[in-house]
Amino acid sequence: MPAGSSPMRERQYEHIKDSHEDRGVSKEKLEERAARTVNKQRAEHGEPKTSGKS
């Protein structure tokens, strides 16, 4: 996950990773799929890639 991601997106990322892991997907693939899914959701909702907080 990119630095500055919201706690909600972090939880979503972990949940997606866990669900793909249960299906037997390799670690590299599941991390990529989870990140892509979260980034897609963020883009669809018009959220910036990073939060405004430093």
Secondary structure, DSSP 8 states (H G I E B T S, - for coil): --TT--HHHHHHHHHHHHHHHHTT--HHHHHHHHHHHHHHHHHHTT--SS-S--
